[in-house]
Amino acid sequence: MDHKHDCEPASFWRSRYGAGLIVLGSVAGYFLWTEHRAHLAGALPFVLLLACPLMHVFMHHGHGRGQHGPHQHGSKGEQNVAPALKTGDQHDA
């Protein structure tokens, strides 16, 4: 008989060591939070202020520099709007 084993090895987080690391990290996080809550709460306003520029840098991806998409200046949508406005101005003249 030819048996094929196509099962993949279990991930690290589902192993005994991974579960132990999660428990150890949870306990350490709890004690860090209870002992240093005042320090962390004092730094929270500065973290919120720092989050704003970091979100602009990492979430906007540079506002499309170097990309050739429809949101770039001079796209076809903007070119079609300009002649329509010029024809409207000619009726007033």
N, CA, C and O atoms as a Tinker XYZ file with bonds, in Angstrom:
   372  protein
     1  N      0.829000   -1.170000    0.000000    73     2
     2  CA     0.000000    0.000000    0.000000    64     1     3
     3  C      0.876000    1.237000    0.000000    63     2     4     5
     4  O      1.907000    1.305000    0.669000    81     3
     5  N      0.436000    2.191000   -0.761000    73     3     6
     6  CA     1.179000    3.434000   -0.882000    64     5     7
     7  C      0.380000    4.551000   -0.202000    63     6     8     9
     8  O     -0.651000    4.979000   -0.720000    81     7
     9  N      0.846000    5.015000    0.939000    73     7    10
    10  CA     0.159000    6.084000    1.671000    64     9    11
    11  C      0.901000    7.388000    1.455000    63    10    12    13
    12  O      2.116000    7.471000    1.640000    81    11
    13  N      0.159000    8.389000    1.065000    73    11    14
    14  CA     0.750000    9.715000    0.878000    64    13    15
    15  C      0.321000   10.610000    2.035000    63    14    16    17
    16  O     -0.854000   10.683000    2.393000    81    15
    17  N      1.286000   11.268000    2.590000    73    15    18
    18  CA     1.007000   12.182000    3.684000    64    17    19
    19  C      1.181000   13.606000    3.180000    63    18    20    21
    20  O      2.302000   14.097000    3.047000    81    19
    21  N      0.072000   14.258000    2.905000    73    19    22
    22  CA     0.098000   15.623000    2.395000    64    21    23
    23  C     -0.166000   16.651000    3.491000    63    22    24    25
    24  O     -0.366000   17.830000    3.200000    81    23
    25  N     -0.169000   16.214000    4.737000    73    23    26
    26  CA    -0.457000   17.180000    5.804000    64    25    27
    27  C      0.776000   18.039000    6.072000    63    26    28    29
    28  O      1.914000   17.571000    6.033000    81    27
    29  N      0.508000   19.291000    6.340000    73    27    30
    30  CA     1.575000   20.250000    6.606000    64    29    31
    31  C      1.914000   20.227000    8.088000    63    30    32    33
    32  O      1.064000   19.883000    8.909000    81    31
    33  N      3.138000   20.589000    8.440000    73    31    34
    34  CA     3.473000   20.640000    9.862000    64    33    35
    35  C      2.685000   21.750000   10.559000    63    34    36    37
    36  O      2.336000   22.761000    9.950000    81    35
    37  N      2.416000   21.539000   11.835000    73    35    38
    38  CA     1.656000   22.523000   12.611000    64    37    39
    39  C      2.461000   23.806000   12.734000    63    38    40    41
    40  O      3.691000   23.778000   12.764000    81    39
    41  N      1.765000   24.918000   12.806000    73    39    42
    42  CA     2.457000   26.194000   12.938000    64    41    43
    43  C      3.049000   26.316000   14.337000    63    42    44    45
    44  O      2.673000   25.586000   15.255000    81    43
    45  N      3.985000   27.258000   14.481000    73    43    46
    46  CA     4.659000   27.444000   15.768000    64    45    47
    47  C      3.678000   27.834000   16.854000    63    46    48    49
    48  O      3.799000   27.370000   17.988000    81    47
    49  N      2.703000   28.682000   16.530000    73    47    50
    50  CA     1.773000   29.192000   17.539000    64    49    51
    51  C      0.807000   28.135000   18.036000    63    50    52    53
    52  O      0.169000   28.339000   19.068000    81    51
    53  N      0.673000   27.007000   17.340000    73    51    54
    54  CA    -0.191000   25.918000   17.793000    64    53    55
    55  C      0.607000   24.813000   18.492000    63    54    56    57
    56  O      0.037000   23.807000   18.915000    81    55
    57  N      1.904000   24.999000   18.610000    73    55    58
    58  CA     2.730000   24.006000   19.302000    64    57    59
    59  C      2.753000   24.306000   20.795000    63    58    60    61
    60  O      2.238000   25.332000   21.241000    81    59
    61  N      3.362000   23.390000   21.572000    73    59    62
    62  CA     3.475000   23.592000   23.021000    64    61    63
    63  C      4.300000   24.822000   23.329000    63    62    64    65
    64  O      3.974000   25.573000   24.248000    81    63
    65  N      5.361000   25.038000   22.575000    73    63    66
    66  CA     6.240000   26.183000   22.815000    64    65    67
    67  C      5.536000   27.502000   22.486000    63    66    68    69
    68  O      5.705000   28.495000   23.193000    81    67
    69  N      4.762000   27.504000   21.432000    73    67    70
    70  CA     4.021000   28.704000   21.067000    64    69    71
    71  C      2.973000   29.052000   22.108000    63    70    72    73
    72  O      2.812000   30.221000   22.461000    81    71
    73  N      2.252000   28.041000   22.607000    73    71    74
    74  CA     1.252000   28.287000   23.649000    64    73    75
    75  C      1.928000   28.796000   24.919000    63    74    76    77
    76  O      1.408000   29.692000   25.584000    81    75
    77  N      3.079000   28.231000   25.253000    73    75    78
    78  CA     3.817000   28.693000   26.429000    64    77    79
    79  C      4.293000   30.127000   26.270000    63    78    80    81
    80  O      4.272000   30.905000   27.223000    81    79
    81  N      4.719000   30.472000   25.068000    73    79    82
    82  CA     5.165000   31.843000   24.804000    64    81    83
    83  C      3.999000   32.832000   24.904000    63    82    84    85
    84  O      4.172000   33.944000   25.404000    81    83
    85  N      2.823000   32.433000   24.435000    73    83    86
    86  CA     1.642000   33.292000   24.536000    64    85    87
    87  C      1.269000   33.507000   25.999000    63    86    88    89
    88  O      0.974000   34.630000   26.407000    81    87
    89  N      1.281000   32.426000   26.795000    73    87    90
    90  CA     0.944000   32.549000   28.218000    64    89    91
    91  C      1.977000   33.408000   28.933000    63    90    92    93
    92  O      1.616000   34.285000   29.717000    81    91
    93  N      3.248000   33.168000   28.673000    73    91    94
    94  CA     4.307000   33.943000   29.321000    64    93    95
    95  C      4.220000   35.416000   28.928000    63    94    96    97
    96  O      4.383000   36.289000   29.780000    81    95
    97  N      3.968000   35.701000   27.667000    73    95    98
    98  CA     3.821000   37.077000   27.213000    64    97    99
    99  C      2.606000   37.755000   27.821000    63    98   100   101
   100  O      2.655000   38.943000   28.137000    81    99
   101  N      1.511000   37.011000   27.990000    73    99   102
   102  CA     0.311000   37.573000   28.611000    64   101   103
   103  C      0.558000   37.924000   30.072000    63   102   104   105
   104  O      0.143000   38.988000   30.532000    81   103
   105  N      1.230000   37.041000   30.804000    73   103   106
   106  CA     1.531000   37.303000   32.210000    64   105   107
   107  C      2.474000   38.500000   32.331000    63   106   108   109
   108  O      2.266000   39.367000   33.179000    81   107
   109  N      3.508000   38.554000   31.489000    73   107   110
   110  CA     4.450000   39.673000   31.527000    64   109   111
   111  C      3.745000   40.980000   31.162000    63   110   112   113
   112  O      4.008000   42.014000   31.776000    81   111
   113  N      2.862000   40.944000   30.177000    73   111   114
   114  CA     2.118000   42.129000   29.793000    64   113   115
   115  C      1.197000   42.619000   30.903000    63   114   116   117
   116  O      1.053000   43.824000   31.110000    81   115
   117  N      0.576000   41.684000   31.615000    73   115   118
   118  CA    -0.292000   42.066000   32.725000    64   117   119
   119  C      0.493000   42.772000   33.817000    63   118   120   121
   120  O      0.072000   43.822000   34.303000    81   119
   121  N      1.633000   42.207000   34.207000    73   119   122
   122  CA     2.415000   42.824000   35.269000    64   121   123
   123  C      3.049000   44.148000   34.817000    63   122   124   125
   124  O      3.166000   45.077000   35.616000    81   123
   125  N      3.448000   44.240000   33.575000    73   123   126
   126  CA     3.948000   45.522000   33.071000    64   125   127
   127  C      2.850000   46.578000   33.102000    63   126   128   129
   128  O      3.102000   47.725000   33.471000    81   127
   129  N      1.634000   46.198000   32.717000    73   127   130
   130  CA     0.529000   47.143000   32.722000    64   129   131
   131  C      0.188000   47.589000   34.139000    63   130   132   133
   132  O     -0.001000   48.783000   34.374000    81   131
   133  N      0.107000   46.661000   35.085000    73   131   134
   134  CA    -0.283000   47.041000   36.442000    64   133   135
   135  C      0.788000   47.870000   37.129000    63   134   136   137
   136  O      0.463000   48.763000   37.911000    81   135
   137  N      2.047000   47.598000   36.861000    73   135   138
   138  CA     3.124000   48.322000   37.541000    64   137   139
   139  C      3.467000   49.658000   36.883000    63   138   140   141
   140  O      3.939000   50.572000   37.559000    81   139
   141  N      3.240000   49.782000   35.599000    73   139   142
   142  CA     3.671000   50.984000   34.869000    64   141   143
   143  C      2.498000   51.729000   34.232000    63   142   144   145
   144  O      2.688000   52.456000   33.257000    81   143
   145  N      1.306000   51.558000   34.762000    73   143   146
   146  CA     0.111000   52.189000   34.192000    64   145   147
   147  C      0.227000   53.713000   34.205000    63   146   148   149
   148  O     -0.174000   54.368000   33.243000    81   147
   149  N      0.760000   54.276000   35.261000    73   147   150
   150  CA     0.875000   55.737000   35.350000    64   149   151
   151  C      1.827000   56.289000   34.289000    63   150   152   153
   152  O      1.567000   57.343000   33.709000    81   151
   153  N      2.919000   55.584000   34.036000    73   151   154
   154  CA     3.868000   56.037000   33.015000    64   153   155
   155  C      3.242000   55.963000   31.623000    63   154   156   157
   156  O      3.403000   56.873000   30.810000    81   155
   157  N      2.537000   54.881000   31.362000    73   155   158
   158  CA     1.932000   54.709000   30.039000    64   157   159
   159  C      0.800000   55.704000   29.811000    63   158   160   161
   160  O      0.652000   56.232000   28.709000    81   159
   161  N     -0.001000   55.965000   30.843000    73   159   162
   162  CA    -1.103000   56.914000   30.694000    64   161   163
   163  C     -0.574000   58.339000   30.489000    63   162   164   165
   164  O     -1.206000   59.137000   29.798000    81   163
   165  N      0.576000   58.661000   31.083000    73   163   166
   166  CA     1.160000   59.988000   30.897000    64   165   167
   167  C      1.700000   60.200000   29.500000    63   166   168   169
   168  O      1.744000   61.330000   29.013000    81   167
   169  N      2.112000   59.124000   28.851000    73   167   170
   170  CA     2.675000   59.227000   27.504000    64   169   171
   171  C      1.613000   59.111000   26.412000    63   170   172   173
   172  O      1.914000   59.327000   25.239000    81   171
   173  N      0.388000   58.777000   26.776000    73   171   174
   174  CA    -0.660000   58.553000   25.787000    64   173   175
   175  C     -0.955000   59.778000   24.917000    63   174   176   177
   176  O     -1.120000   59.601000   23.710000    81   175
   177  N     -1.033000   60.997000   25.438000    73   175   178
   178  CA    -1.275000   62.147000   24.545000    64   177   179
   179  C     -0.170000   62.345000   23.511000    63   178   180   181
   180  O     -0.444000   62.735000   22.376000    81   179
   181  N      1.074000   62.080000   23.897000    73   179   182
   182  CA     2.173000   62.226000   22.949000    64   181   183
   183  C      2.135000   61.139000   21.880000    63   182   184   185
   184  O      2.502000   61.385000   20.731000    81   183
   185  N      1.699000   59.961000   22.247000    73   183   186
   186  CA     1.569000   58.871000   21.275000    64   185   187
   187  C      0.487000   59.216000   20.260000    63   186   188   189
   188  O      0.647000   58.950000   19.069000    81   187
   189  N     -0.610000   59.803000   20.721000    73   187   190
   190  CA    -1.674000   60.198000   19.795000    64   189   191
   191  C     -1.207000   61.298000   18.849000    63   190   192   193
   192  O     -1.537000   61.278000   17.663000    81   191
   193  N     -0.442000   62.255000   19.365000    73   191   194
   194  CA     0.086000   63.316000   18.488000    64   193   195
   195  C      1.090000   62.768000   17.484000    63   194   196   197
   196  O      1.149000   63.241000   16.349000    81   195
   197  N      1.866000   61.797000   17.879000    73   195   198
   198  CA     2.837000   61.191000   16.975000    64   197   199
   199  C      2.160000   60.309000   15.939000    63   198   200   201
   200  O      2.695000   60.107000   14.849000    81   199
   201  N      0.991000   59.783000   16.270000    73   199   202
   202  CA     0.290000   58.896000   15.339000    64   201   203
   203  C     -0.169000   59.634000   14.086000    63   202   204   205
   204  O     -0.214000   59.040000   13.009000    81   203
   205  N     -0.509000   60.913000   14.203000    73   203   206
   206  CA    -1.019000   61.664000   13.042000    64   205   207
   207  C     -0.002000   61.749000   11.908000    63   206   208   209
   208  O     -0.332000   61.358000   10.788000    81   207
   209  N      1.226000   62.243000   12.137000    73   207   210
   210  CA     2.171000   62.292000   11.018000    64   209   211
   211  C      2.597000   60.906000   10.543000    63   210   212   213
   212  O      2.882000   60.718000    9.361000    81   211
   213  N      2.642000   59.950000   11.442000    73   211   214
   214  CA     3.016000   58.599000   11.009000    64   213   215
   215  C      1.947000   57.993000   10.110000    63   214   216   217
   216  O      2.273000   57.280000    9.161000    81   215
   217  N      0.685000   58.263000   10.392000    73   215   218
   218  CA    -0.373000   57.769000    9.510000    64   217   219
   219  C     -0.285000   58.424000    8.143000    63   218   220   221
   220  O     -0.514000   57.763000    7.130000    81   219
   221  N      0.039000   59.704000    8.093000    73   219   222
   222  CA     0.179000   60.373000    6.797000    64   221   223
   223  C      1.321000   59.776000    5.995000    63   222   224   225
   224  O      1.199000   59.601000    4.782000    81   223
   225  N      2.426000   59.463000    6.652000    73   223   226
   226  CA     3.582000   58.919000    5.939000    64   225   227
   227  C      3.301000   57.504000    5.437000    63   226   228   229
   228  O      3.589000   57.185000    4.284000    81   227
   229  N      2.741000   56.659000    6.297000    73   227   230
   230  CA     2.614000   55.250000    5.942000    64   229   231
   231  C      1.307000   54.897000    5.252000    63   230   232   233
   232  O      1.249000   53.885000    4.554000    81   231
   233  N      0.269000   55.680000    5.416000    73   231   234
   234  CA    -1.013000   55.303000    4.833000    64   233   235
   235  C     -1.296000   55.997000    3.511000    63   234   236   237
   236  O     -2.038000   55.458000    2.689000    81   235
   237  N     -0.729000   57.176000    3.280000    73   235   238
   238  CA    -0.970000   57.876000    2.020000    64   237   239
   239  C     -0.015000   57.435000    0.922000    63   238   240   241
   240  O     -0.256000   57.724000   -0.250000    81   239
   241  N      1.038000   56.760000    1.265000    73   239   242
   242  CA     2.027000   56.260000    0.305000    64   241   243
   243  C      2.571000   57.366000   -0.585000    63   242   244   245
   244  O      2.730000   57.165000   -1.789000    81   243
   245  N      2.852000   58.501000   -0.026000    73   243   246
   246  CA     3.492000   59.577000   -0.772000    64   245   247
   247  C      2.568000   60.327000   -1.710000    63   246   248   249
   248  O      3.055000   61.038000   -2.589000    81   247
   249  N      1.261000   60.202000   -1.566000    73   247   250
   250  CA     0.275000   60.904000   -2.380000    64   249   251
   251  C      0.449000   60.636000   -3.870000    63   250   252   253
   252  O      0.217000   61.537000   -4.677000    81   251
   253  N      0.846000   59.440000   -4.259000    73   251   254
   254  CA     0.872000   59.061000   -5.655000    64   253   255
   255  C      2.056000   59.544000   -6.444000    63   254   256   257
   256  O      1.971000   59.620000   -7.669000    81   255
   257  N      3.154000   59.875000   -5.807000    73   255   258
   258  CA     4.335000   60.309000   -6.563000    64   257   259
   259  C      4.840000   59.170000   -7.431000    63   258   260   261
   260  O      5.070000   58.064000   -6.943000    81   259
   261  N      5.009000   59.435000   -8.696000    73   259   262
   262  CA     5.561000   58.453000   -9.610000    64   261   263
   263  C      4.549000   57.450000  -10.126000    63   262   264   265
   264  O      4.917000   56.543000  -10.873000    81   263
   265  N      3.301000   57.582000   -9.756000    73   263   266
   266  CA     2.283000   56.656000  -10.234000    64   265   267
   267  C      1.550000   57.293000  -11.396000    63   266   268   269
   268  O      1.331000   58.505000  -11.410000    81   267
   269  N      1.174000   56.493000  -12.356000    73   267   270
   270  CA     0.455000   56.992000  -13.518000    64   269   271
   271  C     -0.976000   56.486000  -13.435000    63   270   272   273
   272  O     -1.335000   55.498000  -14.077000    81   271
   273  N     -1.777000   57.161000  -12.651000    73   271   274
   274  CA    -3.157000   56.741000  -12.470000    64   273   275
   275  C     -4.116000   57.861000  -12.788000    63   274   276   277
   276  O     -3.688000   58.949000  -13.175000    81   275
   277  N     -5.396000   57.622000  -12.635000    73   275   278
   278  CA    -6.393000   58.632000  -12.974000    64   277   279
   279  C     -6.419000   59.804000  -11.997000    63   278   280   281
   280  O     -7.027000   60.830000  -12.302000    81   279
   281  N     -5.783000   59.687000  -10.836000    73   279   282
   282  CA    -5.800000   60.760000   -9.855000    64   281   283
   283  C     -4.630000   61.722000  -10.022000    63   282   284   285
   284  O     -4.451000   62.627000   -9.208000    81   283
   285  N     -3.846000   61.536000  -11.057000    73   283   286
   286  CA    -2.688000   62.396000  -11.274000    64   285   287
   287  C     -3.129000   63.669000  -11.995000    63   286   288   289
   288  O     -4.099000   63.638000  -12.753000    81   287
   289  N     -2.441000   64.780000  -11.774000    73   287   290
   290  CA    -2.790000   66.036000  -12.436000    64   289   291
   291  C     -2.669000   65.890000  -13.942000    63   290   292   293
   292  O     -1.744000   65.252000  -14.444000    81   291
   293  N     -3.597000   66.477000  -14.645000    73   291   294
   294  CA    -3.562000   66.424000  -16.099000    64   293   295
   295  C     -4.177000   65.165000  -16.663000    63   294   296   297
   296  O     -3.877000   64.796000  -17.798000    81   295
   297  N     -5.031000   64.490000  -15.905000    73   295   298
   298  CA    -5.649000   63.282000  -16.414000    64   297   299
   299  C     -6.752000   63.649000  -17.402000    63   298   300   301
   300  O     -7.083000   64.825000  -17.552000    81   299
   301  N     -7.309000   62.675000  -18.060000    73   299   302
   302  CA    -8.311000   62.918000  -19.088000    64   301   303
   303  C     -9.572000   63.554000  -18.512000    63   302   304   305
   304  O    -10.230000   64.345000  -19.189000    81   303
   305  N     -9.916000   63.214000  -17.266000    73   303   306
   306  CA   -11.107000   63.798000  -16.653000    64   305   307
   307  C    -10.976000   65.299000  -16.499000    63   306   308   309
   308  O    -11.951000   66.022000  -16.708000    81   307
   309  N     -9.810000   65.784000  -16.143000    73   307   310
   310  CA    -9.612000   67.223000  -15.984000    64   309   311
   311  C     -9.539000   67.927000  -17.334000    63   310   312   313
   312  O     -9.935000   69.089000  -17.431000    81   311
   313  N     -9.051000   67.268000  -18.367000    73   311   314
   314  CA    -8.959000   67.880000  -19.686000    64   313   315
   315  C    -10.345000   68.058000  -20.295000    63   314   316   317
   316  O    -10.562000   69.009000  -21.046000    81   315
   317  N    -11.276000   67.179000  -19.994000    73   315   318
   318  CA   -12.623000   67.290000  -20.540000    64   317   319
   319  C    -13.420000   68.392000  -19.868000    63   318   320   321
   320  O    -14.354000   68.921000  -20.469000    81   319
   321  N    -13.082000   68.749000  -18.651000    73   319   322
   322  CA   -13.818000   69.783000  -17.939000    64   321   323
   323  C    -13.465000   71.164000  -18.467000    63   322   324   325
   324  O    -14.350000   72.011000  -18.592000    81   323
   325  N    -12.217000   71.412000  -18.776000    73   323   326
   326  CA   -11.767000   72.743000  -19.188000    64   325   327
   327  C    -12.445000   73.227000  -20.471000    63   326   328   329
   328  O    -12.878000   74.379000  -20.483000    81   327
   329  N    -12.576000   72.445000  -21.561000    73   327   330
   330  CA   -13.248000   72.961000  -22.762000    64   329   331
   331  C    -14.718000   73.276000  -22.519000    63   330   332   333
   332  O    -15.249000   74.194000  -23.144000    81   331
   333  N    -15.382000   72.562000  -21.652000    73   331   334
   334  CA   -16.795000   72.836000  -21.380000    64   333   335
   335  C    -16.941000   74.200000  -20.721000    63   334   336   337
   336  O    -17.896000   74.923000  -21.005000    81   335
   337  N    -16.029000   74.553000  -19.867000    73   335   338
   338  CA   -16.086000   75.860000  -19.226000    64   337   339
   339  C    -15.786000   76.973000  -20.219000    63   338   340   341
   340  O    -16.370000   78.053000  -20.134000    81   339
   341  N    -14.882000   76.720000  -21.159000    73   339   342
   342  CA   -14.553000   77.745000  -22.153000    64   341   343
   343  C    -15.730000   78.012000  -23.067000    63   342   344   345
   344  O    -15.972000   79.164000  -23.429000    81   343
   345  N    -16.480000   76.971000  -23.457000    73   343   346
   346  CA   -17.641000   77.196000  -24.323000    64   345   347
   347  C    -18.721000   77.955000  -23.584000    63   346   348   349
   348  O    -19.439000   78.742000  -24.202000    81   347
   349  N    -18.865000   77.752000  -22.287000    73   347   350
   350  CA   -19.824000   78.504000  -21.491000    64   349   351
   351  C    -19.441000   79.971000  -21.407000    63   350   352   353
   352  O    -20.311000   80.841000  -21.378000    81   351
   353  N    -18.141000   80.254000  -21.366000    73   351   354
   354  CA   -17.679000   81.641000  -21.305000    64   353   355
   355  C    -17.928000   82.367000  -22.622000    63   354   356   357
   356  O    -18.108000   83.584000  -22.621000    81   355
   357  N    -17.943000   81.653000  -23.747000    73   355   358
   358  CA   -18.136000   82.283000  -25.050000    64   357   359
   359  C    -19.578000   82.780000  -25.216000    63   358   360   361
   360  O    -19.811000   83.762000  -25.920000    81   359
   361  N    -20.535000   82.122000  -24.584000    73   359   362
   362  CA   -21.923000   82.566000  -24.691000    64   361   363
   363  C    -22.141000   83.894000  -23.966000    63   362   364   365
   364  O    -22.979000   84.699000  -24.372000    81   363
   365  N    -21.385000   84.115000  -22.896000    73   363   366
   366  CA   -21.529000   85.354000  -22.144000    64   365   367
   367  C    -20.885000   86.528000  -22.861000    63   366   368   369
   368  O    -21.256000   87.672000  -22.597000    81   367
   369  N    -19.950000   86.295000  -23.746000    73   367   370
   370  CA   -19.194000   87.376000  -24.373000    64   369   371
   371  C    -19.942000   88.045000  -25.489000    63   370   372
   372  O    -19.425000   88.975000  -26.108000    81   371
